[in-house]
Amino acid sequence: MKAKRLPFCLTPLLCAGAIGVAPAFAQVDFTGEWAPFYHEDGVERGPGAELGDYTELPINDAARMRADSFDADRISVEEEYQCRPHSPDYGFRSLGNVRIWREIDPETQQVVAFHTHTLAWDSERTIYLDGRPHPPDYAAHTWQGFSTGVWNGDALVVTTTHLKENYLRRNALPRSDRAIVTEHWIRHGDILTIVTITEDPVFLEEPLVRSTNWYLDPGQHIGIFGCEYAPEVPKPEGTVPNFLPGQNPFLHEFANYYGLPFEATRGGKETLYPEYQEKLKDYKPPAKCERYCRCLGIYECNVNSK
């Protein structure tokens, strides 16, 4: 009996081979409307970290000095601070609703870039996937920086340079313009996880690693954020609110709220490791929780919640 011939293009793989196109099995599409989970670091990302809360950050003395001099009234300074955008290493963790879409080369049908739009300050960012190099060191720095991506299996590894100085936390812990930020974008179904590694030779003793998660929200509508300068607090023109070294009266409040040794709130790489707990044997928590007692999401971080 004569063998039957297999039908042409019996499988997608055979079809791809027949027309000379190699299927990109490793690439993942991140396109969609993504709404953030706030189950990690809810206080930091919601109401904002307390003044003097430098915990979980491998900061150095320079960063500590900058944050110690911070007066919260500084954000009322009109043109310098009121409409200052978030860079992606912080913006994705704050008001982190994000829209992601692909740019496809019409001639090759290859994905050449991902674009993002975030809620805060209507920030938009391009992540190039076409193999282009990063600009030289003297090129202009911007709020969103310059980002390129490469695939590592089904994860997208994004490297961002040329960022303007910004902050690691809203309590003025700084991140310098010499930082390099590496992100690992990982999608599991309708969940997007981005692991961010910040290396900063100016303000960090070692790399800072943080993760952030989103869920796919097709019905999400990101409105116009908008920002207008307006005088908020009467002050002479040119005033920059600040505290001189050793004169900030609020630095101990965070430690007092939670009964922590003041030294344990000052950050540094040593405080990130389990061995540091040996130095906290005298820790005595307050008899009753009075602040941020229930903080499982951005809308539950009420100051007096029980």
N, C-alpha and C positions, 0 to 999 in steps of 0.2 A: 504494500500500500504506500502511495506517495505521501510523504510528510506534508502537513499543512504549513503554509508560510504564516509567520506572525504578522499581525496587522502593523502597518507603519505607525510609529509613534505610539506604541502600546502604553508607555509610561511617560510622565513629564521628563524624567531623566533622559530617556532616549530621544525625546523631542528636542531637548536642549542640546544634546550632542549632535543631532541631525542638522541644526541650523547654526552650529558653531558658537553657542553662547554658554559660558560656564555659570551655572547657578551659584549665587553667593549665599550658601547655607548659613554662614556665620553671622550675616548682617541681620539686625533686628530693627524693626520700625518703631520709633518712639512717638510717632505722630499721635496727637490727641490733646484733649483738654484734661489737665491733671490738677487735682485738688490735694493739698498737703494734709498728711496726718501730723498731729502735734503731740504724739505720745512720747517723743524724746525731747528733753530739755524744754518742757512746757513753759516754765517761768521765764527762762531766757528769751524764748521766741514770742511769748505773749505779752504780758505786762512789761517785760524787760528785766534784765538782771539787776540786782541791787547794786547801789554804789558800794565799791569795795569788795564785790564778789568776783574774785579772780580764780575760783576753784576750777579744777579740771583743765587748766590751760598751762602749757609749758612756757610761760612768758619769762623774760629776763628783766633785769633791773631797769632798763630803759623803758620798756613797756609799762612797768609798774609805776615809774615816775610820771609818765604821761597821764595814766589813768588817775593817779592820786591828785593831780592838779585840776581834774575836771570839775567844772561847775555845771549842773544840769541846765542852767539858764543859757548855756552856750548855744543850744539848738534854736534859741529865739533870735540869734544874730541873722539878719535877713538874708543877704545875698550869699554869704559864705556857708550857712548851715541849713536854713529852712527847707530848701528844695534840693539838698544834696542827695543824689541817687545812691542806691545800694549797688555795690558790685556783686557779681554772680556768686562769689564765695559766701557772701552774707545774705544777699537778696533771696536766694532759693530757700533759706531757712526762716525768713521772717514772714512777710505777707507773700507766701510762696506759691500762690496759684499761678500756674504756668500753662501756656499753649506752646506746643512743639509741632513744627511741620518740616517736611523735606523739600530740598531743592534738587531737581533732577535735570541733568543735562539732556536737552531734547535730541541731540545727535547720537549720544552713546547710551541713553536711558540709564545711566549710572547716577547714584546719589552722590552729589558733590558737596552738600552741606546740610546741616540741620540749623534751623532758626528757632529762637525762643522769644516769647513775649511774657513778661512777668507783670503781676498786678502793680507792685510798688513802683511808682514813678514811670509807669509805662515803658520799662526798660526792654530793649531788644538787643539780641546777641546773635552772632553768626559763628557756627563751629564748622570750619572748613575740613572736608574729607578728601581733598584732591591732591594732597601731598605737598602743598606749598610750604616753604620754610617760614619760621617766625621772623619778624623784622629785626634789624640790628638794634643794639642797646639804646642808641640815641633817638630812635623813632618815638613819636608821640605816645604818651600813655593816656588811656581813656578809662571811663568808669567801668566799661564792660571788658576791657582788655582785648587781647588777640588770642583766639582759641583755634586749635587744630585737634582733630580726632583720628584715631586709628583703632582698628578692631583687634581685640584679643579674645578669640573665640566668639561668643555671642555677647560679650561686653564691649562697650565703646569706652576707650580711654581718651579723655580730653585733657589737653595741656593748655593752660592759660598764662600768658605773660603780659607785660606792658599794662598793668593795672595801676590806676591812680591810688594813692594812699587812701585807705578806708579803715573800717574797724572790725574787730573780731566779735565784739559785743557792744550793745548800745550804751554801756557804761564807760565808753571811751577807751577800752582796751584796743590799741592800734594794730593795724597790719600795714606794712610799709609798701612803697611802690617797687621794691626789689623782690617781692614775693613771687614764687611760682606755685600755681595751684593746679593739682592733678585730680581729675574726677574719674570715677569708674561708674558708668551708667549701666544698670542691670535691670532687665525687665522680666518679671514672672507673671505672665498673664496680665491682669489688670492692675498690678502693683509695680511701681517704678521705685527703685532704690538708687541713690547716688551716694557713693562713698567719696568724701573729699579729703585730700591731703594737702595741707598748706605748709610750705617751706618758706621761712622768712629769716634771712640772716641778720636782720636788724632787730626784730622784737621777739623771736622765738628761740628757745634753747634747743629744741628738737622739733621734728614735724608734728603738726597738729592734725589728728585724724577725727573726722566726724561723719556721721551718716544721716541721711534725710530720706523720708519716704512719702510717696504720693499714691493716690488711687485714681483710676480712670473715671472721669466724670463727664460723659458726653453732653449733659445738659448745662454744663457750666457756662456762664457768660461773664467774661472779664470786662468790667466797665472801664471808663476813662478815669484814671487816677487823678491827674491834674495837680498842680501846685502853684500857688500864687504867693509872692512875698507880701508880708504885712507886718507892721510894727506890733509887737506883742507886749513887751515890757519897756516902759520909759527908761531910757539910758542915754548918756552922751554919745554922739556919733563916734564910731571907731572903737567902742568899748568891746573887749573880749572877756566875758566872765571866766574867772579862773581862781584857783587857790595857790598860793605860794607853797613851796616845800614845807611840810610839817604843819600846815595851817588848815587843812581840811578837817572840819569837826565831825564829818559824817562817816569816816572810814570804818569805825568800829561798830556801826549799827548792824550790819549784816551778821557779824560774829555774835553780837548780843541777842539778836532775834532767835538764833538757833543754838545758843550756848556753846559755840565753837571757840577753841583757842584762836586768838587773832592771827597767829602765825599760819594757821591752817587755811586761812582765807586768802593768802597772799599769792597763791599759784606757784608755778615753777615745776620743772620736770619731776622733781622728787615726789611731789604730792600726787602724781598720777599712778603710782605703783602701790600694790598691796602692802608692801613693807612699811609704808608710811603710817599705817594704822597703829603700829607699835608706839608711835609718838603721840597717839590720841587716847591713851588709856585713861586719862583724867577727864575725858569728855563727859559732860553732864547735860543731857538734853533738857529743855524747859519742861516744867511739870505739866503744862498745858499748851497745846499748839495754838498760836495766835495769828499766824501769817502763812498764807499759801498752803493750807492743810490739805486741800483737795485740788490737785492741779494735773488732771489727766488730759486736758486739752486746752486750747487757747481761750475758750469761752468759760472755762471752769476755774480759772486762776483768779478768783476773787480774793481780795486782801484778807478779809475776815471770814473766809469759808471755813467750815468745821468738818 
